[in-house]
Amino acid sequence: MDKSLEEKIFTTEELAEYWKVSYNTINILLRRGDLQGFRVMGAWRIPLSAVKKYEEERTPTKKETLCTTKLVRDKNGNVRIVI
């Protein structure tokens, strides 16, 4: 078999367990198009390459993780978070 065809394919249940999220979360991501997959007999399948792409696109950069936040009270006494 061609090596390029041997990519890991996740079911929605397997990916939910791997990411420690609910099965419904994976289905929502697939339906919205945030996560790429394909259907086989009505059941979703998600290639490892799509999982990696999703993870890379949503991993914060070093600059994003170094952001500082502070709480500020406005003139009405409401507290706001300022980034």
N, C-alpha and C positions, 0 to 999 in steps of 0.2 A: 504494500500500500504506500502511496505517496506520503512522504513526511509532512507535507503542508496540510494534509487532510487529518492529521492526528491531533489537532488542537483540542484541548479540554473543552467540553461543553457542559454547562450547568443546567439543571432544572431549576425552576423557581424555588422549590423547597431546599435544594442543595445550596443555592446562593444565599437564601435567607438564613440558613444555619451558619454559613461561612461568615456573613456580615453581622450575624447576631441581630437580625431584624425580623419583622413578621413577613410571612408569605405575601400578605396584602401590600406591604411596602414595595416589594419587588414588582408586583403586578401593576401598581400605580406608576412606578418609574418606567415600566415598559409601555404602558398605554399612553403616557404623556410623551414618549419619545426621548426621555432623558437617558435611558439605557437601551442599547440596541440589542435586539434579539430576533428570533424567528419562530414561527409556529410549526409544529409537527402534529398532525391530527388534532389540532386545537390546543395543544399544550405548548407553552413557551419553552424555548431553549436559548441559552445565552452563552455565546463563545467567550473564552477566557480573554481574548483580545478586547472585547467590548467591556468586560469587567475592569481590566487594567486601564482602559481609556477613561471610563467613568471615574475611577479612583484618582487618576492623575489630574483630571480636570477639576476635581473637587478638593485636592490636597492644597492647603494654604501654603503660600510661599513664605520664606523666612521673614520677609518684610511684613507680611500680613500677621504673622504670629507675634511680632515684636510691637504691635500697636499697643498704645497705652490708652486706658479709658479713665475717666474721672466722673464723679457725681457732681452735678451743679444744681443748686436750688435757684429757681427763677423768682421774679418779684412777687408771684402769687403763692410762693411756698412749695411749689411742685418740684420734685426731684427729677432730673433728666440725666441720662448717660451721654457723655460727650466723648467721641472717639477722636 
